[in-house]
């Protein structure tokens, strides 16, 4: 009888192979677990990053529906707009002046109403212009994007970023030796301050300080011209409003932030030698204007047959405004830039006294809101459905009236456009931009 085959070696080999398979399986499982863990961690970090920087905390003064102001994340703006050779080339190209001794101007709020017009005027005369705007949603961003397209057609580049992004601002000043800053970026509107006060503090105070911090450390330091507001006169009863009148009784948070800006300007001028000029704008209107302004939404509502609210004071007086046409404001801004002296500091240290100025830029001819409506009715050839009500206590003041003699004396500021002429140009733009075919008088006239 034959003896059974010796299977001990085969058994040992199978056991060994089984052992190796288990080891490899364990290693593979461990490696897979580590990979899965890392992928999960990466996804979690990305989600945290996204929600942290793109959505405001729920506890922070939620904004009413239709009024959410969304700004570009600081880190995102630096990451996407603050790097790359082609990006830097575009920044330098836009900032380089074409005329001898031309300015290189950083225009903040370049996608805004006044910012767009000033940028175009500066570029037209041969200055270098670089825009900065966060394109927030305080009003329809598509209007800002349309303005951006107009600027692009004239070779003006807008960097999309926020004033509070110090890293981005510092990078821009590293790339371009700006001679001037025209600071027009701000959270606008008197009434909206009651709904979202934090947006005013963030933009009009914190953002302004951040800009001054970067400017003071620049070499060379730029001269700064910035937009204050006629709102700083608040409860002042002197008429017309003069730069020497008291401005320590603001009637709204918006006015208070602009007044704070004037005091902050004094501080940075005094300590760091920054040349700073403040301009108090009086109710600016015109083509490409802001939809939150009365003349703009009156036009919209009248054409749509909707009723409009016409305010009266609590003692039954008509509300009046010193409406100032955009072309006159632009002339004032350029005049202030042209007469601004150089800053005297370097690397954050003051070398000598520096220029500090404040001016009214208005039309000097207050017009009642009722008269404004009558002009629009005539231009649109539509009768308005007026609802006369008392002014709500929301920070608005009953009248404004600018004394501009100081601006005339120092840089020849002289407004030339009356309200009827200015509104005619606005209405022509409005019906063209929105593609309306109304019964508008003179809509085919040249502007």
C-alpha positions in Angstrom: 0.0 0.0 0.0 1.4 3.3 -1.0 2.0 6.0 1.6 -0.1 9.2 1.4 1.7 12.2 -0.3 3.5 14.7 2.0 1.3 17.8 2.0 3.0 19.6 4.8 5.1 21.8 2.5 2.0 22.7 0.4 0.0 23.5 3.5 2.7 25.7 4.9 2.9 27.5 1.5 -0.8 28.1 1.4 -0.7 29.4 5.0 2.1 31.7 4.1 0.3 33.0 1.0 -2.8 33.5 3.1 -0.8 35.4 5.6 0.7 37.6 2.9 -2.8 38.3 1.5 -4.1 39.3 4.9 -1.1 41.6 5.4 -1.6 43.2 2.0 -5.3 43.5 2.6 -4.7 45.1 5.9 -2.2 47.6 4.4 -4.6 48.3 1.5 -7.4 48.9 4.0 -5.2 51.2 6.1 -4.1 53.1 3.0 -7.6 53.5 1.8 -8.7 54.7 5.2 -6.0 57.3 5.3 -6.9 58.5 1.8 -10.6 58.6 2.7 -9.8 60.5 5.8 -7.7 63.0 4.0 -10.3 63.5 1.2 -13.0 63.9 3.8 -10.9 66.5 5.8 -10.1 68.4 2.6 -13.8 68.5 1.6 -14.7 69.7 5.1 -12.2 72.5 5.0 -13.4 73.6 1.6 -17.0 73.7 2.8 -16.0 75.6 6.0 -14.0 78.1 4.0 -16.9 78.6 1.5 -19.6 79.1 4.1 -17.5 81.2 6.4 -16.5 83.8 3.8 -19.6 83.8 1.6 -22.4 83.9 4.2 -22.8 86.3 7.1 -23.4 85.0 10.6 -27.0 84.6 11.3 -26.8 86.6 14.5 -25.4 89.7 12.8 -28.3 92.1 12.1 -30.0 90.2 9.3 -30.8 92.4 6.3 -34.4 92.7 5.1 -35.4 90.8 2.0 -34.3 92.5 -1.1 -31.6 94.5 0.6 -28.9 91.9 1.3 -25.5 93.5 0.6 -23.1 90.9 -0.4 -19.4 91.8 -0.7 -16.5 89.9 -2.2 -14.6 87.8 0.4 -11.3 89.3 1.3 -9.4 86.1 0.9 -11.2 85.3 -2.3 -10.5 88.7 -3.8 -6.8 88.3 -3.0 -6.6 84.8 -4.4 -8.4 85.4 -7.6 -7.6 89.0 -8.4 -4.3 89.6 -6.6 -2.0 87.3 -8.5 -0.7 86.3 -11.9 1.5 88.0 -14.4 -1.4 88.9 -16.8 -3.4 90.4 -13.9 -0.5 92.6 -12.9 0.1 93.6 -16.5 -3.5 94.7 -16.8 -3.3 96.7 -13.5 -0.1 98.5 -14.8 -1.5 99.2 -18.2 -4.7 100.7 -16.9 -2.8 102.8 -14.3 -0.2 104.3 -16.7 -0.9 107.9 -17.9 -0.8 108.8 -21.6 -0.1 112.5 -21.1 3.1 114.1 -19.9 3.1 114.5 -16.1 -0.3 112.7 -16.1 -1.7 111.3 -12.8 -2.0 107.7 -11.9 -5.3 107.5 -10.0 -6.8 104.7 -8.0 -10.6 105.2 -8.1 -12.4 103.3 -5.4 -16.1 102.7 -6.2 -15.3 102.9 -9.9 -18.3 100.8 -10.8 -20.6 103.3 -9.0 -22.4 106.3 -10.4 -19.9 109.1 -9.7 -16.9 106.7 -9.9 -17.7 105.7 -13.5 -18.1 109.3 -14.7 -14.9 110.5 -13.0 -12.9 107.5 -14.3 -14.0 108.2 -17.9 -13.1 111.9 -17.5 -9.7 111.2 -16.1 -8.9 108.6 -18.8 -10.2 111.0 -21.6 -7.6 113.6 -20.6 -4.8 111.1 -20.5 -4.5 110.1 -16.9 -3.9 106.5 -15.8 -7.0 105.1 -14.0 -7.3 101.9 -12.0 -10.7 101.1 -10.5 -11.6 99.1 -7.4 -15.1 97.9 -6.6 -16.8 95.1 -4.7 -20.0 95.2 -6.8 -22.2 94.7 -3.8 -26.0 94.2 -4.1 -27.2 97.3 -2.3 -28.8 98.1 -5.7 -29.0 96.1 -8.9 -25.5 94.8 -9.7 -26.3 94.5 -13.4 -26.2 98.3 -13.6 -22.8 98.3 -12.1 -21.6 95.6 -14.5 -23.0 97.6 -17.4 -20.9 100.6 -16.2 -17.9 98.3 -15.9 -18.4 97.3 -19.6 -18.3 101.0 -20.6 -15.1 101.5 -18.6 -13.6 98.4 -20.2 -14.3 99.9 -23.7 -12.2 102.9 -22.7 -9.4 100.6 -21.4 -10.1 101.2 -17.7 -9.7 98.0 -15.6 -11.6 97.5 -12.4 -10.1 95.2 -9.8 -12.9 93.4 -8.0 -12.2 93.6 -4.3 -13.1 95.1 -1.0 -11.7 98.1 0.9 -11.3 96.0 3.9 -8.9 93.6 2.1 -5.7 95.1 3.2 -3.6 92.5 1.5 -5.1 93.3 -1.9 -4.8 97.1 -1.4 -1.1 96.7 -0.4 -0.5 94.6 -3.5 -2.0 97.3 -5.7 0.2 100.0 -4.1 3.2 97.7 -4.6 2.5 97.3 -8.3 1.6 101.0 -9.0 3.1 104.2 -7.6 -0.3 106.0 -7.4 0.0 109.8 -7.4 -3.6 110.2 -6.4 -6.5 108.3 -4.9 -10.1 109.3 -5.7 -12.0 107.6 -2.9 -15.7 107.3 -3.8 -16.5 103.8 -2.5 -19.0 103.9 0.3 -22.2 102.5 1.6 -24.7 105.1 0.4 -28.3 106.0 1.3 -29.7 107.6 4.4 -32.8 105.4 5.0 -31.0 102.0 4.5 -28.8 102.8 7.5 -31.8 102.1 9.7 -32.0 98.6 8.2 -28.4 97.6 8.0 -26.2 99.9 10.2 -23.2 97.5 10.2 -22.7 97.9 6.4 -22.1 101.6 6.9 -19.5 101.1 9.7 -17.8 98.4 7.7 -17.5 100.5 4.5 -17.5 104.2 5.5 -15.3 103.9 8.5 -13.4 100.6 8.6 -12.8 100.5 4.9 -11.8 104.1 4.8 -9.3 103.6 7.6 -7.9 100.5 5.9 -7.3 102.6 2.7 -5.6 105.4 4.7 -3.4 102.8 6.5 -2.1 101.5 3.2 -1.7 104.9 1.7 0.3 106.2 4.7 2.9 103.5 4.2 3.1 103.9 0.4 6.2 105.4 -1.1 5.4 107.8 -2.5 2.3 108.6 -0.5 -0.6 109.6 -2.8 -2.7 112.7 -2.5 -6.3 111.7 -1.5 -9.6 113.2 -2.6 -12.6 111.6 -1.1 -16.4 111.9 -1.1 -18.0 113.2 2.1 -21.6 114.3 1.9 -24.0 117.2 2.4 -25.6 115.0 5.0 -23.0 116.0 7.5 -24.8 119.3 8.0 -27.6 117.3 9.7 -29.8 119.6 11.8 -27.9 122.8 10.8 -30.4 125.6 10.1 -28.0 128.1 8.5 -28.8 128.7 4.8 -27.1 128.2 2.5 -24.8 125.5 4.0 -21.2 126.7 4.3 -18.1 124.7 5.2 -17.7 126.8 8.3 -21.2 125.8 9.6 -21.5 123.3 12.5 -21.6 119.6 11.5 -21.8 118.0 14.9 -25.5 117.2 14.8 -25.9 114.4 12.2 -29.5 113.3 11.6 -28.7 109.8 10.3 -26.1 107.1 10.8 -25.0 107.6 7.2 -24.3 111.3 8.0 -22.5 110.3 11.2 -20.1 107.9 9.3 -19.3 110.6 6.8 -18.6 113.1 9.6 -16.4 110.5 11.2 -14.6 110.2 7.9 -13.8 113.9 8.0 -12.4 113.6 11.5 -10.4 110.5 10.6 -9.0 112.5 7.6 -7.7 115.2 10.0 -6.0 112.5 12.1 -4.1 110.9 9.2 -3.2 114.3 7.8 -1.9 115.4 11.2 0.1 112.3 12.1 1.2 110.9 8.8 1.3 113.9 6.4 -1.3 112.6 4.0 -2.7 115.3 1.7 -6.5 114.9 2.0 -9.4 116.8 0.4 -13.0 116.0 1.3 -15.9 116.9 -1.0 -19.4 117.3 0.3 -21.7 116.1 -2.5 -25.2 117.6 -2.8 -27.8 115.2 -4.3 -26.0 114.1 -7.4 -28.2 113.0 -10.4 -27.9 112.1 -14.1 -27.4 109.3 -16.6 -26.1 106.0 -15.1 -27.4 107.2 -11.7 -28.4 105.2 -8.6 -31.8 103.5 -8.6 -32.3 104.3 -4.9 -32.4 108.0 -5.6 -35.9 109.7 -5.8 -35.5 111.1 -9.4 -34.6 107.5 -10.6 -37.4 105.5 -9.0 -39.9 108.4 -9.6 -39.2 108.0 -13.3 -39.6 104.2 -13.1 -42.9 104.4 -11.1 -44.4 107.2 -13.2 -43.8 105.2 -16.4 -45.3 102.1 -14.8 -48.4 103.9 -13.6 -47.5 103.4 -9.9 -48.2 106.0 -7.2 -45.2 107.9 -5.8 -44.7 109.3 -2.3 -44.0 113.0 -2.2 -42.9 114.1 1.3 -43.8 117.2 3.2 -42.3 118.4 6.5 -44.3 118.0 9.7 -45.1 121.8 9.5 -46.5 121.3 5.9 -43.5 122.7 4.0 -42.2 121.2 0.8 -39.0 119.2 0.9 -36.3 120.7 -1.2 -32.9 119.5 -2.5 -29.9 121.1 -4.1 -29.9 118.7 -7.1 -26.4 118.7 -8.7 -25.8 117.3 -12.2 -23.1 114.6 -12.6 -21.0 116.6 -15.1 -20.7 119.5 -12.5 -19.7 117.0 -9.8 -17.0 115.5 -12.1 -15.6 119.0 -12.8 -15.4 119.5 -9.1 -13.6 116.2 -8.5 -11.1 116.8 -11.2 -10.5 120.4 -9.9 -9.8 119.0 -6.4 -7.4 116.4 -7.8 -5.6 119.0 -9.9 -5.1 121.4 -7.0 -4.2 118.7 -4.4 -0.7 119.1 -3.1 1.6 116.2 -2.6 1.6 114.3 0.7 4.5 115.0 2.9 5.0 111.6 4.6 7.1 108.6 3.7 6.9 105.1 5.1 4.3 106.1 7.6 6.3 109.1 9.0 5.4 112.7 8.5 8.1 115.0 7.1 6.2 118.3 7.2 2.7 119.9 7.2 0.3 118.6 4.6 -2.7 120.0 2.9 -6.2 119.3 4.5 -9.3 120.7 2.8 -13.1 120.3 2.7 -15.5 121.7 0.0 -19.1 121.8 -0.9 -20.0 120.6 -4.4 -23.6 121.6 -5.1 -25.7 123.5 -7.6 -26.6 126.4 -5.3 -30.3 126.3 -6.4 -32.6 124.1 -4.2 -35.6 122.7 -6.0 -38.7 121.3 -4.2 -39.5 117.6 -4.7 -42.9 118.7 -6.1 -41.1 120.7 -8.8 -38.9 117.7 -9.6 -42.0 115.6 -10.1 -43.6 118.3 -12.4 -40.4 118.3 -14.6 -40.5 114.5 -14.9 -44.2 114.6 -15.8 -43.5 117.0 -18.6 -40.5 115.1 -19.9 -42.2 111.7 -19.7 -45.6 113.1 -20.9 -47.3 111.1 -18.1 -49.2 112.4 -15.1 -47.8 111.1 -11.9 -50.1 109.5 -9.3 -48.8 111.5 -6.3 -49.4 110.5 -2.7 -48.4 113.4 -0.4 -47.3 112.2 3.0 -45.3 113.5 6.0 -41.6 112.8 6.1 -40.9 109.7 8.2 -38.3 110.1 10.9 -35.6 108.2 9.1 -32.7 110.6 9.1 -33.7 112.6 6.0 -33.4 116.4 6.3 -36.1 118.8 4.9 -33.8 120.8 2.7 -30.2 121.3 1.4 -28.6 124.3 -0.1 -24.9 124.6 -1.0 -22.6 127.6 -0.7 -19.8 126.8 -3.2 -17.8 130.0 -3.0 -14.8 128.2 -1.5 -14.6 125.6 -4.2 -15.0 128.4 -6.8 -12.2 130.4 -5.3 -9.7 127.5 -5.0 -10.3 125.6 -8.2 -13.0 127.4 -10.3 -15.9 125.2 -9.4 -19.0 126.6 -11.1 -22.1 124.5 -11.7 -23.8 125.1 -15.1 -26.6 122.6 -15.4 -30.1 123.4 -14.2 -32.5 120.6 -13.1 -34.7 120.7 -16.2 -31.7 120.3 -18.5 -30.1 117.6 -16.4 -33.3 115.6 -16.0 -33.8 115.7 -19.8 -30.4 114.0 -20.3 -31.2 111.5 -17.6 -34.6 110.6 -19.1 -33.0 110.1 -22.5 -30.5 107.7 -21.0 -33.1 105.9 -19.0 -35.5 105.1 -21.9 -32.5 104.0 -24.0 -30.9 101.8 -21.3 -34.1 100.1 -20.3 -35.4 99.8 -23.9 -38.6 101.8 -23.2 -40.7 103.2 -26.0 -42.7 105.8 -24.1 -44.3 109.2 -24.9 -41.1 110.9 -23.8 -40.6 114.5 -25.0 -37.3 115.1 -26.8 -36.1 111.5 -26.4 -34.5 111.7 -29.7 -32.8 115.0 -29.0 -29.0 115.1 -28.6 -27.8 115.1 -25.0 
